[in-house]
Amino acid sequence: MDASLRKILDKVLDVDFGIIRFVKEAPLSSDEPEIFIAVTEFQNPFIISSSDREKYTMERKSAGAALDRETAIWSAVGEGLERYAGAIYDEDTVIWEKSSELVPEAYVHPDDFILFTKEQYATTDFKYNAHNPKIKVGWTSANSLNNHNEVLMPASLAYFAYKYEDKSEYLTDSYSTGLACGPTKEWAICGGLNEVIERDAYSLHWAARLSPKKIPLETAIKHSSPELKKLLEFDGVDLFIGDMTTDIGIPAIITIARQHGKPGIALGASSNVAPEKALEKAVIECFHTLNWCQEMRHRPTAIEETEVKQFADHVKYYLNEENEETASFLWSGNELSTLFEDDATSCVKNSGHKEQSEYMVNKLFEQGYASYLVDNTPNDIKELGLCVIKAIVPGLQPMWCGYNRVPLDRRRFESFLTYKGMDANTPINTNIHPFP
């Protein structure tokens, strides 16, 4: 085992007192390709918080997949640490102010985020609320990745299981988008921004019912390592690889596998300045989801659209073959990608994390999107020599989860339609998506 991994596990792994309670390897079925999947459970982050947060619960399992066992363990442990850290914050550091009384340049306005419409807020029993500038809400410190100034960020958008003082703070559900753990801040920023860009790209293609440009299998194989090539050549699935790159200009790739004779849609996606790295991560995540589909088939899987509440339900929904047609546009397009031929990011893809993060921040800003960083590193994670951050880019299309939770704010969507040369009046697709 890698010495650095062993050192981390020695410090965090203990069934009773460790931040990570256990690590185990997930079994594979005989009709799955050989990848390594590690599963962990992390400690309850709320037991060290104030007593009135003990009522909160969250899924405390994390998982990671890779082409080798140690990388899979690193991935699972890293995800567990970032989820744990993302739910911890010091309530005494939260600043309570009305946005109407703040200096505009000193904070990020909740209305800068792509959320919901007036019509949605007016709907009976709609669970989210519009920001009220005349009511005090919680703010936390964030740093601009563009000018490095400190600003205030809505605390409800920075932490898991945030303690709401007023209903107007409940802007949307807590998502892990942009949350990343790494050995350096620059490493984590790259991971967080890549996830934000990936999910923006996927959400836009789903919203527009637009198939990503097809990356031919032979092209993918040409740009793959020998280990990844084995996954791509696995003959037990119908495999689609697509280019979701948007106007941001950072490569984003989706991989979809459908198993012969079995229901379910296994999907993986990734963004990276190096398209080869985006490809590898998207393929691995796809086969990780395939393993999840295999596991779910052993349990009752029938679920109605109105019952979809968690990401696992999104996967479960598509284990009903009757629902597959809803998502079939994702792999039905014939337009070919030139992503690997153009290689527009060749100038930076082999550089360090600092240069790559700066490149992404600049590419986002060219399209009018500012980037921010919230440091979520509690002391126990900091002592491990690790950093946990949440990268936030207001204005990008958010990932959503659950029935009747689709953000219908069209600002980002219409800019994407223009970029793609599509009708600006195209309705937003509100069907349940298969993203895991």
C-alpha positions in Angstrom: 0.0 0.0 0.0 1.2 3.5 -0.8 2.9 5.1 2.3 0.8 8.3 2.2 -2.4 6.3 2.0 -1.4 4.1 4.9 -0.5 7.2 6.9 -3.9 8.8 6.3 -5.7 5.5 7.1 -3.7 5.1 10.4 -5.1 8.5 11.5 -8.7 8.4 10.3 -9.8 4.8 10.3 -11.5 3.4 13.4 -14.9 1.9 13.7 -15.8 3.8 16.9 -13.8 7.0 16.9 -12.4 7.4 13.4 -13.6 10.0 10.9 -13.7 7.0 8.6 -15.4 4.0 10.3 -14.6 1.3 7.8 -13.3 0.7 4.2 -14.4 -2.3 2.2 -14.3 -3.4 -1.4 -17.5 -3.8 -3.3 -17.9 -7.2 -5.0 -18.4 -7.4 -8.8 -20.7 -9.7 -10.7 -19.4 -12.1 -13.3 -20.9 -9.9 -16.1 -19.1 -6.7 -15.1 -15.7 -5.5 -16.3 -12.8 -5.4 -13.8 -12.7 -2.2 -11.9 -12.1 -1.6 -8.2 -14.8 -0.1 -6.1 -14.2 1.0 -2.5 -17.0 1.9 0.0 -16.6 3.7 3.3 -18.7 5.1 6.0 -17.7 8.4 7.6 -18.5 9.6 11.1 -21.6 11.5 12.0 -20.6 15.2 11.6 -23.5 16.5 13.7 -22.5 14.9 17.0 -19.7 17.5 17.3 -22.0 20.4 16.4 -24.4 22.3 18.7 -27.2 20.2 20.2 -29.9 21.7 18.0 -28.2 20.2 14.9 -28.2 16.7 16.3 -31.6 16.2 14.7 -30.1 16.3 11.2 -29.2 13.1 9.4 -27.4 12.5 6.1 -26.3 9.5 4.1 -22.9 8.7 5.5 -21.7 6.2 2.9 -19.1 7.3 0.3 -17.6 5.3 -2.5 -14.9 5.5 -5.1 -14.0 3.6 -8.3 -10.7 3.3 -10.1 -8.6 1.2 -12.4 -6.6 0.1 -9.4 -7.4 -0.7 -5.7 -5.4 2.0 -4.0 -6.8 4.8 -6.1 -10.3 3.5 -5.5 -9.6 3.7 -1.7 -8.2 7.2 -2.0 -11.3 8.2 -3.9 -13.7 6.7 -1.4 -11.9 8.1 1.6 -11.6 11.6 0.0 -15.3 11.7 -0.7 -16.0 10.6 2.9 -13.8 13.3 4.3 -15.2 16.0 2.1 -18.9 15.1 2.9 -18.0 15.0 6.6 -16.2 18.4 6.5 -19.0 20.0 4.3 -21.5 19.5 7.1 -19.3 21.1 9.8 -19.4 24.8 10.5 -19.1 27.2 13.5 -22.4 28.9 14.0 -20.7 31.7 15.8 -19.0 32.7 12.6 -22.2 33.1 10.7 -23.0 36.8 10.1 -26.7 37.8 10.2 -27.6 40.6 8.0 -30.3 41.8 5.5 -29.0 41.8 2.0 -30.7 45.2 1.5 -28.3 46.7 4.1 -25.1 45.1 2.6 -22.7 46.9 0.3 -23.3 45.3 -3.2 -19.7 44.5 -3.8 -19.3 42.9 -0.4 -21.6 39.9 -0.9 -22.9 37.3 -3.5 -26.6 37.9 -4.0 -28.9 34.8 -3.8 -30.6 36.0 -7.0 -27.3 35.5 -8.8 -27.9 31.7 -8.6 -30.1 29.8 -11.1 -33.0 28.7 -8.9 -36.8 29.0 -9.3 -39.4 31.3 -10.9 -42.1 33.4 -9.4 -44.6 30.9 -10.7 -42.9 28.1 -8.9 -42.7 29.9 -5.6 -46.4 30.7 -5.9 -47.3 27.0 -6.3 -49.1 25.5 -3.3 -46.7 23.4 -1.1 -43.6 24.4 -3.1 -40.8 23.5 -0.7 -38.3 26.3 -1.6 -38.5 30.0 -0.9 -37.4 33.2 -2.6 -34.8 35.3 -0.9 -36.3 38.2 1.0 -33.8 41.2 1.1 -35.6 42.7 4.1 -35.1 39.7 6.4 -31.8 38.8 8.1 -30.2 35.7 6.8 -26.9 33.9 7.5 -23.8 34.7 5.6 -20.4 33.1 5.6 -17.0 34.2 4.3 -15.9 33.3 0.8 -13.0 34.4 -1.4 -13.3 35.5 -5.0 -11.2 33.4 -7.3 -11.2 36.3 -9.7 -9.9 39.2 -7.6 -9.1 37.4 -4.3 -11.3 39.7 -2.3 -13.3 38.4 0.6 -17.0 38.5 0.2 -20.1 37.2 2.0 -21.8 34.0 0.6 -25.3 32.8 1.6 -24.5 30.2 4.3 -27.3 28.0 3.2 -25.5 27.4 -0.1 -22.2 26.7 1.5 -22.9 23.9 4.0 -24.8 20.7 4.4 -27.7 20.6 6.8 -27.5 24.4 7.4 -29.5 25.7 10.4 -32.3 27.9 8.9 -33.4 30.8 11.0 -36.0 32.0 8.5 -37.8 30.2 5.6 -36.4 32.6 3.1 -33.0 31.0 3.7 -34.3 27.7 2.2 -33.3 28.5 -1.3 -32.7 25.0 -2.5 -31.5 21.6 -1.2 -27.9 21.1 -0.1 -25.8 19.5 -2.9 -22.2 18.4 -2.9 -21.5 20.1 -6.3 -18.1 21.8 -6.1 -17.1 20.2 -2.8 -13.6 18.7 -3.1 -10.9 17.3 -0.8 -7.2 17.4 -1.8 -3.6 17.6 -0.6 -3.4 21.3 -1.6 -5.9 24.1 -2.0 -5.1 24.4 -5.7 -5.7 20.6 -6.2 -9.1 20.9 -4.4 -10.1 24.0 -6.4 -9.4 22.2 -9.7 -11.6 19.3 -8.4 -14.4 21.5 -7.3 -14.5 23.7 -10.5 -14.4 20.6 -12.7 -17.4 19.2 -10.9 -19.3 22.5 -11.2 -18.5 22.7 -15.0 -19.4 19.0 -15.5 -22.8 19.3 -13.8 -23.6 22.6 -15.6 -22.9 20.8 -18.9 -25.0 17.8 -18.1 -27.9 19.8 -16.7 -28.0 22.0 -19.8 -28.0 19.1 -22.2 -30.8 17.4 -20.2 -32.8 20.6 -20.0 -32.5 21.1 -23.8 -33.1 17.4 -24.6 -29.9 17.7 -26.6 -27.7 14.7 -27.3 -24.0 15.3 -26.7 -21.7 15.1 -29.7 -20.6 11.5 -30.2 -17.0 10.5 -29.5 -16.4 7.3 -31.6 -15.2 4.3 -29.6 -12.1 4.0 -31.7 -11.2 7.7 -30.9 -11.7 7.0 -27.1 -9.5 3.9 -27.3 -6.8 5.8 -29.1 -6.6 8.3 -26.2 -6.8 5.8 -23.4 -4.4 3.9 -21.2 -4.2 0.1 -21.7 -6.2 -0.3 -18.4 -9.0 2.0 -19.6 -9.0 0.4 -23.0 -10.2 -2.9 -21.3 -13.3 -1.1 -20.0 -14.0 0.5 -23.4 -13.7 -2.9 -25.1 -16.0 -4.7 -22.7 -18.6 -6.3 -24.8 -21.4 -6.8 -22.3 -22.8 -3.3 -22.7 -23.9 -0.8 -25.3 -21.6 2.1 -24.7 -22.1 5.8 -25.7 -19.4 8.4 -25.2 -20.4 12.0 -25.7 -18.8 15.5 -25.7 -20.8 17.9 -23.6 -18.4 20.8 -23.8 -20.3 24.1 -23.5 -19.5 27.8 -24.2 -17.2 27.7 -21.2 -14.7 25.8 -23.3 -13.5 23.2 -20.7 -13.8 19.7 -22.0 -16.8 17.8 -20.5 -17.5 14.1 -21.3 -20.4 11.8 -20.6 -20.4 8.0 -20.8 -23.5 5.9 -20.8 -23.7 2.1 -20.6 -26.8 -0.1 -21.0 -26.4 -3.7 -20.2 -27.5 -6.3 -22.7 -30.8 -7.8 -21.6 -31.0 -5.9 -18.3 -32.8 -2.7 -17.5 -31.0 0.4 -16.2 -28.9 3.4 -17.4 -25.4 3.6 -16.0 -24.1 7.1 -16.5 -20.8 8.8 -15.7 -19.6 12.3 -16.4 -16.5 14.4 -15.9 -14.8 17.7 -16.9 -11.1 18.4 -17.1 -8.8 20.7 -19.0 -7.2 17.5 -20.2 -9.9 15.6 -22.3 -8.0 12.3 -21.7 -8.5 12.7 -17.9 -12.2 13.7 -18.4 -12.7 10.6 -20.5 -11.1 8.2 -18.0 -13.1 9.6 -15.1 -16.4 9.5 -17.0 -15.9 5.9 -18.1 -14.9 4.7 -14.6 -17.9 6.5 -13.0 -20.2 4.9 -15.7 -19.1 1.4 -14.7 -19.3 2.3 -11.1 -22.9 3.2 -11.7 -23.4 -0.1 -13.6 -22.3 -1.9 -10.4 -24.9 0.1 -8.5 -27.6 -0.9 -11.0 -26.6 -4.5 -10.5 -26.9 -4.2 -6.8 -30.3 -2.5 -7.0 -31.8 -5.2 -9.2 -31.5 -7.6 -6.3 -34.1 -5.4 -4.4 -37.6 -4.2 -5.3 -37.0 -1.4 -7.8 -40.4 -0.2 -9.0 -40.7 3.5 -8.3 -43.0 6.2 -9.6 -41.9 9.6 -10.8 -43.5 11.3 -7.8 -41.6 9.1 -5.4 -38.1 10.2 -6.7 -36.4 12.1 -3.9 -32.7 11.1 -3.8 -30.1 10.5 -6.5 -30.4 6.7 -5.8 -34.1 7.1 -6.8 -33.0 8.6 -10.1 -31.0 5.4 -10.9 -33.8 3.2 -9.6 -36.4 5.0 -11.7 -34.6 3.9 -14.9 -34.5 0.3 -13.8 -38.1 0.3 -15.2 -37.6 -0.3 -18.9 -40.7 1.7 -19.7 -38.9 4.8 -18.6 -35.8 4.4 -20.8 -37.3 6.2 -23.8 -37.5 9.4 -21.7 -33.6 9.5 -21.6 -32.9 7.9 -25.0 -32.1 11.3 -26.7 -28.9 11.4 -24.7 -27.3 8.6 -26.8 -29.3 9.1 -30.0 -27.3 11.9 -31.7 -25.1 11.4 -34.7 -23.1 14.7 -34.7 -19.4 13.8 -34.2 -17.2 15.5 -31.7 -13.8 17.0 -32.7 -12.7 17.4 -29.0 -9.6 15.3 -29.3 -8.7 16.7 -32.7 -9.0 20.4 -31.7 -7.4 20.0 -28.2 -8.1 23.6 -27.4 -6.8 23.3 -23.9 -3.4 21.8 -24.9 -1.7 25.0 -23.6 -2.6 24.2 -20.0 -3.5 20.5 -19.6 0.0 19.4 -18.6 0.6 22.3 -16.2 0.2 22.3 -12.4 -3.1 22.7 -10.5 -2.5 26.4 -9.8 -2.2 27.1 -13.5 -5.2 24.9 -14.4 -7.4 26.5 -11.8 -6.5 30.0 -12.9 -7.3 28.9 -16.5 -10.7 27.6 -15.6 -11.5 30.7 -13.5 -10.6 32.9 -16.5 -12.6 30.8 -19.0 -15.6 31.1 -16.7 -15.2 34.8 -16.3 -14.9 35.3 -20.1 -18.5 34.1 -20.3 -19.6 36.3 -17.4 -19.4 33.9 -14.5 -17.5 34.8 -11.3 -16.0 32.0 -9.2 -15.8 31.7 -5.4 -14.2 29.5 -2.8 -15.5 28.6 0.6 -13.0 26.9 2.9 -14.7 24.0 4.6 -11.6 22.5 6.3 -12.2 21.7 10.0 -9.2 21.4 12.3 -9.2 17.6 12.3 -9.0 17.5 8.5 -6.4 20.3 8.4 -4.2 18.2 10.8 -4.1 15.5 8.2 -2.5 17.8 5.7 -5.7 18.0 3.6 -7.9 20.8 2.4 -11.7 20.7 1.8 -13.2 23.5 -0.2 -16.5 24.2 -2.0 -16.1 25.9 -5.4 -19.2 28.0 -6.2 -20.0 29.6 -9.6 -23.3 31.5 -9.4 -25.1 31.6 -12.7 -24.2 28.1 -13.9 -27.0 25.6 -14.4 -27.3 23.6 -11.2 -27.8 19.8 -10.8 -31.2 19.0 -9.3 -32.6 15.9 -7.5 -36.1 14.8 -6.9 -39.6 15.2 -8.4 -40.9 18.8 -8.9 -37.5 20.3 -8.0 -36.4 21.5 -11.4 -35.0 25.1 -11.4 -37.0 26.9 -14.2 -34.9 30.1 -14.1 -34.0 30.4 -17.8 -31.0 32.8 -17.8 -28.2 30.2 -18.2 -30.4 27.9 -20.2 -31.2 30.6 -22.9 -27.5 31.5 -23.2 -26.8 27.8 -23.9 -29.6 27.7 -26.5 -28.1 30.6 -28.2 -24.6 29.0 -28.2 -26.1 25.9 -29.7 -28.2 27.8 -32.3 -31.4 26.4 -30.8 -34.8 28.1 -30.5 -34.7 30.5 -27.5 -38.3 29.4 -26.6 -37.3 25.7 -26.1 -39.0 24.5 -22.9 -36.9 23.1 -20.1 -37.1 19.3 -19.8 -38.6 18.5 -16.4 -38.5 14.7 -16.7 -36.6 12.8 -14.1 -32.9 12.5 -15.3 -30.7 9.4 -14.8 -27.7 11.1 -13.2 -26.6 9.2 -10.2 
